[in-house]
Amino acid sequence: MGQRLASLAPIRLELIDDSAKHAGHAGARDGGRHYRLLIVAQAFAGQTRLGRHRLVHAALGDLLCGRIHALSIEALSPGELSPGEFSPTVSLAS
């Protein structure tokens, strides 16, 4: 998933697999995963929240039709980070 999001040139990317918290859920039983995503990229500057989500969905493409059951997205432009909050991060945690 991180490779697909690289097309947005993120300066910070944190992807957390929350699937274990949803054990027994219908989507989890069928192999779908639950993720939380924090992504910071210049591509989001001037975009509405909906526009940002559309950019993320376009980057992920067919992954949203099976491998990913649920995705919580926090998409920010670099200017929306608080001073001192910036840390170039790539974290793909589970």
N, CA, C and O atoms as a GROMACS GRO file, in nm:
protein
  376
    1MET      N    1   0.083  -0.119   0.000
    1MET     CA    2   0.000   0.000   0.000
    1MET      C    3   0.087   0.125   0.000
    1MET      O    4   0.055   0.223  -0.067
    2GLY      N    5   0.198   0.121   0.075
    2GLY     CA    6   0.287   0.236   0.082
    2GLY      C    7   0.344   0.274  -0.054
    2GLY      O    8   0.363   0.392  -0.083
    3GLN      N    9   0.371   0.172  -0.137
    3GLN     CA   10   0.425   0.200  -0.270
    3GLN      C   11   0.325   0.278  -0.354
    3GLN      O   12   0.363   0.369  -0.429
    4ARG      N   13   0.199   0.245  -0.344
    4ARG     CA   14   0.097   0.317  -0.421
    4ARG      C   15   0.081   0.461  -0.372
    4ARG      O   16   0.059   0.552  -0.452
    5LEU      N   17   0.092   0.480  -0.242
    5LEU     CA   18   0.079   0.616  -0.187
    5LEU      C   19   0.201   0.701  -0.218
    5LEU      O   20   0.194   0.824  -0.208
    6ALA      N   21   0.311   0.639  -0.255
    6ALA     CA   22   0.432   0.713  -0.291
    6ALA      C   23   0.406   0.806  -0.409
    6ALA      O   24   0.477   0.905  -0.426
    7SER      N   25   0.307   0.775  -0.490
    7SER     CA   26   0.273   0.862  -0.604
    7SER      C   27   0.229   1.001  -0.559
    7SER      O   28   0.233   1.095  -0.638
    8LEU      N   29   0.188   1.015  -0.433
    8LEU     CA   30   0.147   1.144  -0.378
    8LEU      C   31   0.264   1.220  -0.317
    8LEU      O   32   0.247   1.330  -0.265
    9ALA      N   33   0.384   1.161  -0.321
    9ALA     CA   34   0.507   1.221  -0.267
    9ALA      C   35   0.489   1.267  -0.122
    9ALA      O   36   0.514   1.384  -0.091
   10PRO      N   37   0.447   1.177  -0.034
   10PRO     CA   38   0.427   1.218   0.106
   10PRO      C   39   0.558   1.252   0.176
   10PRO      O   40   0.662   1.189   0.152
   11ILE      N   41   0.550   1.352   0.263
   11ILE     CA   42   0.664   1.382   0.349
   11ILE      C   43   0.648   1.313   0.484
   11ILE      O   44   0.742   1.303   0.563
   12ARG      N   45   0.528   1.266   0.510
   12ARG     CA   46   0.500   1.187   0.630
   12ARG      C   47   0.391   1.087   0.595
   12ARG      O   48   0.290   1.122   0.535
   13LEU      N   49   0.413   0.963   0.633
   13LEU     CA   50   0.319   0.856   0.602
   13LEU      C   51   0.318   0.759   0.718
   13LEU      O   52   0.420   0.698   0.750
   14GLU      N   53   0.203   0.743   0.780
   14GLU     CA   54   0.187   0.646   0.888
   14GLU      C   55   0.064   0.562   0.855
   14GLU      O   56  -0.047   0.613   0.844
   15LEU      N   57   0.085   0.435   0.841
   15LEU     CA   58  -0.021   0.341   0.810
   15LEU      C   59  -0.027   0.238   0.921
   15LEU      O   60   0.069   0.164   0.944
   16ILE      N   61  -0.139   0.232   0.989
   16ILE     CA   62  -0.153   0.143   1.105
   16ILE      C   63  -0.262   0.041   1.075
   16ILE      O   64  -0.374   0.076   1.039
   17ASP      N   65  -0.227  -0.084   1.090
   17ASP     CA   66  -0.320  -0.194   1.068
   17ASP      C   67  -0.398  -0.219   1.197
   17ASP      O   68  -0.342  -0.267   1.296
   18ASP      N   69  -0.526  -0.186   1.196
   18ASP     CA   70  -0.613  -0.204   1.312
   18ASP      C   71  -0.700  -0.329   1.300
   18ASP      O   72  -0.798  -0.343   1.373
   19SER      N   73  -0.666  -0.419   1.212
   19SER     CA   74  -0.749  -0.536   1.185
   19SER      C   75  -0.778  -0.620   1.308
   19SER      O   76  -0.888  -0.672   1.324
   20ALA      N   77  -0.680  -0.633   1.396
   20ALA     CA   78  -0.698  -0.716   1.516
   20ALA      C   79  -0.812  -0.664   1.603
   20ALA      O   80  -0.877  -0.741   1.673
   21LYS      N   81  -0.834  -0.533   1.600
   21LYS     CA   82  -0.942  -0.474   1.680
   21LYS      C   83  -1.080  -0.507   1.624
   21LYS      O   84  -1.181  -0.485   1.690
   22HIS      N   85  -1.084  -0.560   1.502
   22HIS     CA   86  -1.211  -0.587   1.435
   22HIS      C   87  -1.232  -0.736   1.409
   22HIS      O   88  -1.308  -0.774   1.320
   23ALA      N   89  -1.165  -0.821   1.487
   23ALA     CA   90  -1.180  -0.966   1.472
   23ALA      C   91  -1.327  -1.004   1.486
   23ALA      O   92  -1.396  -0.957   1.576
   24GLY      N   93  -1.372  -1.087   1.396
   24GLY     CA   94  -1.511  -1.130   1.400
   24GLY      C   95  -1.604  -1.044   1.317
   24GLY      O   96  -1.716  -1.086   1.286
   25HIS      N   97  -1.560  -0.927   1.279
   25HIS     CA   98  -1.638  -0.838   1.195
   25HIS      C   99  -1.651  -0.900   1.056
   25HIS      O  100  -1.557  -0.964   1.009
   26ALA      N  101  -1.765  -0.883   0.991
   26ALA     CA  102  -1.790  -0.947   0.862
   26ALA      C  103  -1.681  -0.917   0.760
   26ALA      O  104  -1.635  -1.007   0.690
   27GLY      N  105  -1.638  -0.793   0.750
   27GLY     CA  106  -1.534  -0.757   0.654
   27GLY      C  107  -1.401  -0.821   0.687
   27GLY      O  108  -1.325  -0.855   0.596
   28ALA      N  109  -1.372  -0.837   0.815
   28ALA     CA  110  -1.246  -0.899   0.857
   28ALA      C  111  -1.248  -1.049   0.826
   28ALA      O  112  -1.145  -1.106   0.788
   29ARG      N  113  -1.362  -1.112   0.842
   29ARG     CA  114  -1.372  -1.256   0.814
   29ARG      C  115  -1.345  -1.286   0.667
   29ARG      O  116  -1.293  -1.393   0.634
   30ASP      N  117  -1.382  -1.194   0.579
   30ASP     CA  118  -1.364  -1.215   0.436
   30ASP      C  119  -1.225  -1.174   0.388
   30ASP      O  120  -1.201  -1.169   0.268
   31GLY      N  121  -1.134  -1.145   0.481
   31GLY     CA  122  -0.997  -1.110   0.444
   31GLY      C  123  -0.972  -0.962   0.431
   31GLY      O  124  -0.857  -0.921   0.410
   32GLY      N  125  -1.074  -0.880   0.442
   32GLY     CA  126  -1.056  -0.736   0.435
   32GLY      C  127  -0.988  -0.684   0.560
   32GLY      O  128  -1.012  -0.734   0.669
   33ARG      N  129  -0.904  -0.586   0.544
   33ARG     CA  130  -0.827  -0.532   0.655
   33ARG      C  131  -0.879  -0.393   0.692
   33ARG      O  132  -0.941  -0.325   0.611
   34HIS      N  133  -0.854  -0.352   0.817
   34HIS     CA  134  -0.892  -0.222   0.869
   34HIS      C  135  -0.764  -0.142   0.894
   34HIS      O  136  -0.675  -0.187   0.965
   35TYR      N  137  -0.756  -0.022   0.835
   35TYR     CA  138  -0.636   0.060   0.846
   35TYR      C  139  -0.669   0.203   0.888
   35TYR      O  140  -0.778   0.254   0.862
   36ARG      N  141  -0.571   0.266   0.955
   36ARG     CA  142  -0.572   0.410   0.980
   36ARG      C  143  -0.453   0.467   0.905
   36ARG      O  144  -0.344   0.412   0.909
   37LEU      N  145  -0.475   0.579   0.836
   37LEU     CA  146  -0.371   0.640   0.755
   37LEU      C  147  -0.356   0.787   0.790
   37LEU      O  148  -0.453   0.862   0.792
   38LEU      N  149  -0.233   0.827   0.818
   38LEU     CA  150  -0.196   0.968   0.829
   38LEU      C  151  -0.099   0.994   0.716
   38LEU      O  152   0.006   0.930   0.708
   39ILE      N  153  -0.134   1.087   0.629
   39ILE     CA  154  -0.048   1.119   0.516
   39ILE      C  155  -0.039   1.270   0.503
   39ILE      O  156  -0.140   1.340   0.504
   40VAL      N  157   0.083   1.320   0.489
   40VAL     CA  158   0.109   1.463   0.472
   40VAL      C  159   0.181   1.479   0.340
   40VAL      O  160   0.288   1.422   0.318
   41ALA      N  161   0.121   1.558   0.251
   41ALA     CA  162   0.179   1.576   0.118
   41ALA      C  163   0.137   1.712   0.061
   41ALA      O  164   0.028   1.762   0.088
   42GLN      N  165   0.225   1.770  -0.016
   42GLN     CA  166   0.196   1.897  -0.082
   42GLN      C  167   0.077   1.883  -0.177
   42GLN      O  168   0.007   1.980  -0.204
   43ALA      N  169   0.054   1.762  -0.227
   43ALA     CA  170  -0.058   1.737  -0.318
   43ALA      C  171  -0.193   1.775  -0.258
   43ALA      O  172  -0.289   1.797  -0.331
   44PHE      N  173  -0.201   1.782  -0.125
   44PHE     CA  174  -0.328   1.812  -0.058
   44PHE      C  175  -0.351   1.961  -0.038
   44PHE      O  176  -0.461   2.002   0.002
   45ALA      N  177  -0.251   2.043  -0.065
   45ALA     CA  178  -0.266   2.188  -0.046
   45ALA      C  179  -0.378   2.240  -0.136
   45ALA      O  180  -0.381   2.211  -0.256
   46GLY      N  181  -0.468   2.317  -0.078
   46GLY     CA  182  -0.578   2.376  -0.153
   46GLY      C  183  -0.692   2.281  -0.185
   46GLY      O  184  -0.789   2.320  -0.249
   47GLN      N  185  -0.682   2.156  -0.141
   47GLN     CA  186  -0.786   2.056  -0.167
   47GLN      C  187  -0.885   2.052  -0.050
   47GLN      O  188  -0.848   2.076   0.065
   48THR      N  189  -1.009   2.022  -0.081
   48THR     CA  190  -1.108   1.998   0.024
   48THR      C  191  -1.081   1.861   0.085
   48THR      O  192  -1.003   1.782   0.031
   49ARG      N  193  -1.146   1.834   0.195
   49ARG     CA  194  -1.131   1.701   0.258
   49ARG      C  195  -1.173   1.592   0.160
   49ARG      O  196  -1.106   1.490   0.148
   50LEU      N  197  -1.282   1.614   0.089
   50LEU     CA  198  -1.329   1.517  -0.009
   50LEU      C  199  -1.227   1.499  -0.122
   50LEU      O  200  -1.201   1.387  -0.165
   51GLY      N  201  -1.170   1.609  -0.169
   51GLY     CA  202  -1.070   1.603  -0.274
   51GLY      C  203  -0.947   1.526  -0.230
   51GLY      O  204  -0.889   1.451  -0.309
   52ARG      N  205  -0.907   1.543  -0.106
   52ARG     CA  206  -0.791   1.471  -0.052
   52ARG      C  207  -0.820   1.321  -0.047
   52ARG      O  208  -0.735   1.240  -0.084
   53HIS      N  209  -0.939   1.286  -0.001
   53HIS     CA  210  -0.976   1.145   0.006
   53HIS      C  211  -0.982   1.085  -0.134
   53HIS      O  212  -0.943   0.970  -0.154
   54ARG      N  213  -1.029   1.162  -0.229
   54ARG     CA  214  -1.033   1.112  -0.368
   54ARG      C  215  -0.892   1.085  -0.420
   54ARG      O  216  -0.871   0.986  -0.491
   55LEU      N  217  -0.796   1.171  -0.386
   55LEU     CA  218  -0.657   1.149  -0.428
   55LEU      C  219  -0.602   1.019  -0.367
   55LEU      O  220  -0.535   0.941  -0.436
   56VAL      N  221  -0.630   0.997  -0.240
   56VAL     CA  222  -0.584   0.875  -0.173
   56VAL      C  223  -0.651   0.753  -0.236
   56VAL      O  224  -0.584   0.654  -0.265
   57HIS      N  225  -0.781   0.760  -0.258
   57HIS     CA  226  -0.854   0.648  -0.318
   57HIS      C  227  -0.802   0.618  -0.458
   57HIS      O  228  -0.787   0.501  -0.494
   58ALA      N  229  -0.774   0.721  -0.536
   58ALA     CA  230  -0.720   0.700  -0.671
   58ALA      C  231  -0.584   0.633  -0.665
   58ALA      O  232  -0.554   0.546  -0.747
   59ALA      N  233  -0.502   0.671  -0.569
   59ALA     CA  234  -0.368   0.611  -0.556
   59ALA      C  235  -0.378   0.463  -0.517
   59ALA      O  236  -0.298   0.382  -0.562
   60LEU      N  237  -0.475   0.430  -0.433
   60LEU     CA  238  -0.489   0.292  -0.385
   60LEU      C  239  -0.560   0.202  -0.484
   60LEU      O  240  -0.539   0.081  -0.485
   61GLY      N  241  -0.645   0.261  -0.568
   61GLY     CA  242  -0.712   0.187  -0.675
   61GLY      C  243  -0.782   0.061  -0.629
   61GLY      O  244  -0.865   0.065  -0.538
   62ASP      N  245  -0.749  -0.051  -0.693
   62ASP     CA  246  -0.820  -0.176  -0.672
   62ASP      C  247  -0.800  -0.237  -0.533
   62ASP      O  248  -0.872  -0.329  -0.496
   63LEU      N  249  -0.704  -0.186  -0.455
   63LEU     CA  250  -0.688  -0.237  -0.318
   63LEU      C  251  -0.813  -0.211  -0.235
   63LEU      O  252  -0.841  -0.285  -0.140
   64LEU      N  253  -0.888  -0.107  -0.270
   64LEU     CA  254  -1.009  -0.072  -0.195
   64LEU      C  255  -1.125  -0.166  -0.227
   64LEU      O  256  -1.229  -0.160  -0.161
   65CYS      N  257  -1.109  -0.250  -0.327
   65CYS     CA  258  -1.216  -0.341  -0.368
   65CYS      C  259  -1.202  -0.480  -0.308
   65CYS      O  260  -1.274  -0.571  -0.348
   66GLY      N  261  -1.112  -0.500  -0.215
   66GLY     CA  262  -1.098  -0.632  -0.158
   66GLY      C  263  -1.004  -0.638  -0.041
   66GLY      O  264  -1.043  -0.674   0.070
   67ARG      N  265  -0.878  -0.603  -0.064
   67ARG     CA  266  -0.777  -0.615   0.042
   67ARG      C  267  -0.806  -0.521   0.158
   67ARG      O  268  -0.781  -0.556   0.274
   68ILE      N  269  -0.858  -0.404   0.129
   68ILE     CA  270  -0.890  -0.306   0.233
   68ILE      C  271  -1.040  -0.304   0.254
   68ILE      O  272  -1.116  -0.277   0.161
   69HIS      N  273  -1.083  -0.332   0.376
   69HIS     CA  274  -1.226  -0.327   0.408
   69HIS      C  275  -1.264  -0.189   0.462
   69HIS      O  276  -1.370  -0.136   0.428
   70ALA      N  277  -1.178  -0.132   0.546
   70ALA     CA  278  -1.207  -0.002   0.606
   70ALA      C  279  -1.077   0.079   0.613
   70ALA      O  280  -0.971   0.027   0.647
   71LEU      N  281  -1.089   0.207   0.581
   71LEU     CA  282  -0.973   0.296   0.581
   71LEU      C  283  -1.013   0.431   0.639
   71LEU      O  284  -1.099   0.500   0.585
   72SER      N  285  -0.949   0.467   0.750
   72SER     CA  286  -0.967   0.598   0.811
   72SER      C  287  -0.852   0.685   0.763
   72SER      O  288  -0.735   0.650   0.782
   73ILE      N  289  -0.883   0.799   0.700
   73ILE     CA  290  -0.781   0.882   0.638
   73ILE      C  291  -0.772   1.018   0.705
   73ILE      O  292  -0.872   1.088   0.722
   74GLU      N  293  -0.650   1.055   0.744
   74GLU     CA  294  -0.619   1.192   0.784
   74GLU      C  295  -0.514   1.240   0.684
   74GLU      O  296  -0.398   1.199   0.689
   75ALA      N  297  -0.556   1.329   0.595
   75ALA     CA  298  -0.469   1.378   0.488
   75ALA      C  299  -0.448   1.528   0.508
   75ALA      O  300  -0.544   1.605   0.510
   76LEU      N  301  -0.322   1.568   0.523
   76LEU     CA  302  -0.288   1.707   0.552
   76LEU      C  303  -0.186   1.759   0.452
   76LEU      O  304  -0.110   1.681   0.393
   77SER      N  305  -0.185   1.890   0.434
   77SER     CA  306  -0.077   1.953   0.358
   77SER      C  307   0.031   1.990   0.460
   77SER      O  308   0.001   2.003   0.579
   78PRO      N  309   0.156   2.009   0.416
   78PRO     CA  310   0.263   2.042   0.510
   78PRO      C  311   0.233   2.168   0.592
   78PRO      O  312   0.273   2.176   0.708
   79GLY      N  313   0.164   2.265   0.535
   79GLY     CA  314   0.133   2.388   0.605
   79GLY      C  315   0.034   2.371   0.719
   79GLY      O  316   0.017   2.462   0.800
   80GLU      N  317  -0.032   2.257   0.726
   80GLU     CA  318  -0.131   2.232   0.832
   80GLU      C  319  -0.071   2.166   0.956
   80GLU      O  320  -0.140   2.148   1.056
   81LEU      N  321   0.055   2.131   0.949
   81LEU     CA  322   0.122   2.076   1.066
   81LEU      C  323   0.158   2.189   1.162
   81LEU      O  324   0.198   2.297   1.119
   82SER      N  325   0.145   2.163   1.289
   82SER     CA  326   0.184   2.261   1.390
   82SER      C  327   0.336   2.273   1.393
   82SER      O  328   0.405   2.176   1.362
   83PRO      N  329   0.388   2.391   1.431
   83PRO     CA  330   0.534   2.403   1.445
   83PRO      C  331   0.586   2.297   1.540
   83PRO      O  332   0.528   2.273   1.646
   84GLY      N  333   0.695   2.235   1.504
   84GLY     CA  334   0.752   2.130   1.586
   84GLY      C  335   0.690   1.994   1.566
   84GLY      O  336   0.741   1.895   1.617
   85GLU      N  337   0.579   1.987   1.491
   85GLU     CA  338   0.511   1.860   1.469
   85GLU      C  339   0.570   1.783   1.352
   85GLU      O  340   0.550   1.662   1.340
   86PHE      N  341   0.643   1.852   1.266
   86PHE     CA  342   0.696   1.786   1.148
   86PHE      C  343   0.808   1.690   1.184
   86PHE      O  344   0.904   1.725   1.251
   87SER      N  345   0.792   1.571   1.137
   87SER     CA  346   0.901   1.475   1.142
   87SER      C  347   0.882   1.385   1.021
   87SER      O  348   0.782   1.315   1.010
   88PRO      N  349   0.979   1.387   0.929
   88PRO     CA  350   0.963   1.300   0.812
   88PRO      C  351   0.956   1.156   0.860
   88PRO      O  352   1.052   1.102   0.915
   89THR      N  353   0.844   1.096   0.837
   89THR     CA  354   0.820   0.962   0.890
   89THR      C  355   0.759   0.874   0.783
   89THR      O  356   0.671   0.916   0.709
   90VAL      N  357   0.805   0.754   0.777
   90VAL     CA  358   0.735   0.650   0.704
   90VAL      C  359   0.722   0.536   0.802
   90VAL      O  360   0.822   0.477   0.844
   91SER      N  361   0.600   0.505   0.838
   91SER     CA  362   0.576   0.400   0.936
   91SER      C  363   0.461   0.314   0.886
   91SER      O  364   0.350   0.362   0.866
   92LEU      N  365   0.489   0.189   0.866
   92LEU     CA  366   0.387   0.094   0.826
   92LEU      C  367   0.376  -0.007   0.940
   92LEU      O  368   0.440  -0.111   0.938
   93ALA      N  369   0.293   0.027   1.036
   93ALA     CA  370   0.286  -0.052   1.159
   93ALA      C  371   0.161  -0.138   1.164
   93ALA      O  372   0.060  -0.108   1.101
   94SER      N  373   0.170  -0.244   1.238
   94SER     CA  374   0.052  -0.327   1.263
   94SER      C  375   0.032  -0.346   1.410
   94SER      O  376  -0.062  -0.414   1.452
   0.00000   0.00000   0.00000
